[in-house]
Amino acid sequence: MKAVVLEGERSVSVSDVPDATLPGPDGAVVKVEKTGICGSDLHLYHLTMGGQGVRLGHEFIGTITDVGADVHTVRAGDRVLVSGVIGCGRCVACLARDPSVCRKGGTRVFGTTLDLPGGQAEAVGVPAADSAMLKIPEKVTDEQAVLLTDILPTGFLGARMADIKPGASVVVIGCGPVGLMALRCVSLFGAGRVLAVDMVPERRARAEALGAEPVDPADGGTPAQIMARTNGWGAEAVIEAVGADQTILDAIMCAAPGATVAVIGANMNLALPIPMALLFFKRLTLRSTLASVPSTWDALVPLVSSARIQPDEVFTHKMGLSEAAEAYRMFDAREDGVGKVLLDPAR
């Protein structure tokens, strides 16, 4: 079968790999129908995590072709979306749909290690199928289902973790796909004034179309602009959706006294210096998480099904799996107004 394989820094190929097989009696095999490229995939693309030979992708949907004997909630022929983050599937946390705190240390992300091949492929072996999968509801489109595998839950959790009070001023730093999901969700929690920060004009325009005030960090720096626009007070809730060292520090600098900063951008820097004096004297709350995707489905599926949230507009480019190398290059370079790329393994 074909799969997208990381060959080296900024280099991927669509290569022949062994066919997907059942990963165990609690697993399933999914024939992939649609798969997305995520901003966090660029960490692997830049070799800041992962390594050569990893089969990429943690956002995918498809049809089950085989299930293990211990799988009870899905069966062959079901169309499913798969959580990009999985756990052991058996512990108290996993049974509560919270794989990011798996009690058996089984938290993993598809397509980031050699032992859990990703979904940018023709098929995938999915462990812990009962806890990792959801049958695609009738009123959910394929594009929406792909977004429910990772970035819509991530944006939702960012908004929830930010402790947004009714009428609060909110800053979202980073208006890529994850940031746009957060922008779509802040209104669910009663956000008042929303400011959206990004250096890319097309992304600021998309944020403005969602009702946010666009902020260009090139115009004097993000903290200075947010302070100027809030009369020196700062934002009462800040969501960081980039994961860069500087944007995380900017998020803390933007926060008003007593505010909450929610970091949902992936940052792998163990030596990131946190300005503790600011957290201490401004009584800030700093939160971050690897998204427990299944924990959000009960809330998000009805919102998507009823069109309360319409997230699929984030896809700007639909390409074949065979075009993955060009898709990664374009997404990384932010060319052609790219927002998010959807890949079709049938092409």
C-alpha positions in Angstrom: 0.0 0.0 0.0 1.0 3.7 -0.3 1.8 5.9 2.7 3.5 9.3 3.3 6.9 8.6 4.7 9.3 11.2 6.3 12.6 10.9 4.5 14.5 13.8 6.1 14.3 17.4 6.9 11.6 19.0 4.7 11.4 15.8 2.7 8.5 13.3 2.4 7.7 10.7 -0.1 4.7 8.6 -1.1 6.1 5.1 -0.8 5.2 1.5 -0.9 5.0 0.1 2.6 3.7 -3.1 4.1 -0.1 -3.4 4.2 -1.8 -2.4 7.5 -2.7 -5.3 9.7 -4.6 -5.7 13.0 -2.5 -4.4 15.8 -4.0 -6.8 18.3 -7.4 -8.3 19.4 -8.6 -4.8 20.5 -7.7 -3.2 17.2 -9.1 -2.5 13.7 -7.9 -1.9 10.2 -9.3 1.3 8.5 -9.3 1.9 4.8 -8.5 5.6 4.8 -10.9 7.8 2.7 -9.7 11.3 3.8 -6.7 12.6 5.8 -5.5 16.0 6.7 -2.1 17.7 7.1 -1.9 19.3 10.6 0.3 22.2 11.7 1.9 19.8 14.2 3.0 17.6 11.3 5.4 20.3 10.5 7.4 19.6 13.7 8.2 16.2 12.1 8.7 17.8 8.7 11.4 20.0 10.3 12.8 17.1 12.3 12.2 18.7 15.6 10.5 15.5 16.6 10.1 12.0 15.1 12.7 10.8 12.6 13.3 9.3 9.2 10.9 6.5 8.3 7.9 7.7 10.3 4.7 7.3 8.4 2.9 10.6 8.9 -0.6 11.7 9.8 -3.0 11.7 12.7 -6.1 13.1 11.1 -8.0 10.5 9.2 -11.4 8.9 8.6 -12.4 5.8 6.6 -14.2 2.5 6.6 -13.3 -0.5 8.8 -12.2 -3.5 6.9 -11.2 -5.8 9.8 -11.7 -5.9 13.6 -10.2 -7.9 16.4 -12.1 -10.3 18.6 -12.1 -7.9 21.6 -13.7 -5.0 19.7 -17.4 -4.4 20.6 -18.5 -0.9 19.5 -17.7 -1.0 15.8 -17.6 -3.6 13.1 -16.4 -4.1 9.5 -18.2 -1.8 7.1 -18.6 1.0 9.6 -17.4 4.5 8.5 -15.5 6.0 11.4 -13.4 8.9 12.5 -10.3 8.1 14.6 -8.9 10.2 17.4 -5.4 11.4 16.6 -4.5 10.8 20.2 -5.0 7.3 21.7 -4.2 5.5 25.0 -4.3 1.9 26.2 -8.1 1.8 25.8 -8.5 -0.2 29.1 -7.6 2.0 32.0 -10.0 4.3 34.0 -8.8 7.4 32.0 -9.2 5.8 28.6 -12.6 4.4 29.5 -13.6 8.0 30.4 -12.4 9.1 27.0 -9.3 10.9 28.3 -6.4 9.2 26.6 -4.0 12.1 27.2 -3.8 11.0 30.9 -3.8 7.2 30.2 -3.0 5.5 33.5 -0.9 2.9 31.8 1.4 5.3 30.1 -0.1 4.4 26.7 -0.7 7.9 25.4 0.4 8.1 21.8 -0.2 10.2 18.6 -0.6 8.5 15.2 2.2 9.3 12.7 4.8 10.5 15.2 6.7 7.4 15.9 7.8 4.3 14.0 5.6 2.0 16.1 2.3 3.8 15.4 2.1 4.4 11.6 -0.1 7.4 10.6 -3.1 8.0 8.6 -1.7 9.7 5.5 -1.9 6.3 3.9 -4.3 4.0 2.1 -5.0 2.1 5.4 -4.1 2.2 9.1 -4.0 -0.3 11.9 -5.8 1.3 14.9 -5.2 0.0 18.4 -7.8 0.4 21.2 -10.5 0.7 18.6 -13.4 0.9 21.0 -12.1 4.0 22.7 -10.4 5.6 19.7 -13.2 5.5 17.1 -16.5 7.1 16.5 -19.0 6.2 13.8 -19.4 9.2 11.6 -22.9 10.6 12.2 -25.2 11.1 9.3 -25.3 14.9 9.3 -21.4 15.2 9.6 -19.6 15.7 6.4 -16.3 14.0 5.6 -14.4 17.3 6.0 -16.0 17.9 9.4 -15.3 14.4 10.5 -11.6 14.9 9.7 -11.6 18.0 11.8 -13.2 16.1 14.7 -10.1 13.8 14.8 -7.9 16.6 16.2 -8.0 20.3 15.5 -11.6 21.1 16.3 -11.3 19.3 19.7 -8.0 21.1 20.2 -9.5 24.5 19.5 -12.5 23.7 21.7 -10.3 22.6 24.6 -8.2 25.7 24.2 -11.3 27.9 24.6 -12.6 25.8 27.5 -9.2 25.9 29.3 -8.9 29.7 28.9 -11.7 30.2 31.5 -13.6 32.6 29.3 -16.2 34.6 31.2 -19.2 36.2 29.6 -18.2 39.4 27.8 -14.5 38.7 28.4 -11.7 40.1 26.1 -10.0 37.2 24.4 -6.8 37.0 22.4 -6.0 34.1 20.0 -2.4 34.1 19.0 -2.0 32.2 15.7 -4.8 32.0 13.1 -3.7 28.9 11.3 -6.2 26.0 11.3 -6.0 25.3 15.0 -6.4 29.0 15.9 -9.4 29.3 13.6 -11.0 26.4 15.4 -10.4 28.2 18.7 -11.9 31.3 17.2 -15.0 29.4 16.2 -15.3 28.0 19.8 -14.7 31.1 22.0 -18.3 32.3 21.4 -19.6 29.1 22.9 -18.1 30.3 26.2 -19.5 33.9 26.0 -16.4 35.8 24.7 -17.0 39.5 24.2 -14.2 41.2 22.3 -11.9 38.9 20.4 -8.5 39.9 19.0 -6.7 37.5 16.5 -2.9 37.7 16.0 -1.1 36.4 13.0 1.6 37.5 10.7 0.0 36.1 7.5 -2.5 38.5 5.9 -4.8 35.8 4.6 -5.1 34.3 8.0 -5.9 37.6 9.6 -8.6 38.1 6.9 -10.1 34.7 7.8 -10.1 35.6 11.5 -11.8 38.9 10.7 -14.5 37.2 8.7 -15.3 35.3 11.9 -15.8 38.5 13.8 -12.3 39.0 15.4 -10.2 42.1 15.3 -7.1 41.3 13.3 -3.7 42.1 14.8 -0.4 42.1 12.8 2.5 41.3 15.2 4.8 43.1 12.8 3.3 46.4 13.8 5.3 46.9 17.0 5.0 43.4 18.6 2.1 41.5 19.9 2.2 42.4 23.6 2.5 46.1 22.9 -0.4 46.0 20.5 -2.7 44.1 22.8 -1.9 46.4 25.7 -2.6 49.5 23.5 -5.9 48.0 22.4 -7.0 47.2 26.0 -6.0 50.5 27.7 -2.9 48.8 29.2 -4.9 46.1 31.0 -4.4 43.1 28.7 -6.7 40.3 27.7 -8.8 38.3 30.3 -8.2 35.1 28.4 -5.4 34.2 26.0 -5.2 31.2 23.7 -1.8 30.4 22.1 -2.2 28.2 19.0 1.3 28.4 17.4 3.7 26.6 19.8 6.7 28.8 19.1 8.8 29.9 22.1 8.1 33.6 21.3 4.4 33.3 20.9 4.1 31.4 24.2 6.0 34.2 25.9 3.9 36.8 24.1 0.7 35.1 25.3 1.9 35.5 28.9 2.8 39.1 28.3 -0.6 39.9 26.8 -2.5 38.5 29.8 -4.4 40.8 32.2 -4.0 40.3 35.9 -6.0 37.3 37.0 -6.2 36.0 33.4 -5.8 32.4 32.1 -3.4 31.5 29.3 -4.2 28.3 27.4 -1.4 26.9 25.3 -2.6 24.5 22.6 0.3 25.0 20.1 2.7 22.1 20.3 6.1 23.1 21.7 8.9 20.5 22.2 11.4 22.8 24.0 12.2 21.4 27.4 14.3 24.5 28.2 11.7 27.2 27.4 12.2 29.9 30.0 8.9 30.8 31.7 8.7 34.3 33.2 7.5 33.2 36.6 7.6 36.7 38.0 4.7 37.7 35.6 2.7 34.6 36.5 3.3 35.3 40.2 2.6 39.0 40.4 -0.2 39.0 37.8 -1.8 35.9 39.4 -2.0 34.1 36.0 -3.1 30.6 35.3 -1.1 28.8 32.6 -2.6 25.6 31.1 -1.7 23.3 28.3 -2.7 19.9 27.1 -2.3 17.2 24.4 -5.9 17.1 23.3 -8.0 14.3 24.7 -10.0 14.2 21.5 -12.7 11.7 22.4 -13.7 13.7 25.5 -15.0 16.5 23.3 -17.2 14.5 20.9 -20.3 14.5 23.1 -20.2 18.4 23.0 -18.9 19.0 19.5 -20.8 16.4 17.4 -24.2 18.0 18.1 -22.8 21.5 17.5 -21.4 20.4 14.1 -24.5 18.4 13.2 -26.8 21.4 13.9 -24.5 23.8 12.0 -23.9 25.8 15.2 -20.2 25.3 14.3 -19.2 25.2 10.6 -15.5 24.4 10.7 -15.0 22.8 7.3 -14.3 26.1 5.6 -10.8 25.9 7.0 -9.9 23.5 4.1 -8.5 25.6 1.3 -6.8 22.8 -0.8 -7.9 19.3 -1.6 -5.2 17.1 -3.2 -4.4 13.5 -3.9 -2.2 11.5 -1.5 0.2 11.2 -4.5 0.7 15.0 -4.2 1.7 14.9 -0.6 5.3 16.1 -1.1 4.0 19.3 -2.8 1.2 19.7 -0.3 3.7 19.6 2.6 6.0 22.1 0.8 3.2 24.5 0.1 1.7 24.2 3.6 5.1 24.8 5.2 5.8 27.8 2.9 2.2 29.2 3.5 1.8 29.6 -0.3 -1.3 30.2 -2.3 -3.3 31.3 0.7 -3.2 27.8 2.1 -5.2 27.2 5.2 -5.5 23.4 5.6 -4.9 20.6 3.1 -7.1 17.6 2.7 -5.6 14.5 1.1 -7.5 11.8 -0.8 -5.8 8.4 -0.8 -7.8 7.4 -3.9 -5.9 10.0 -6.0 
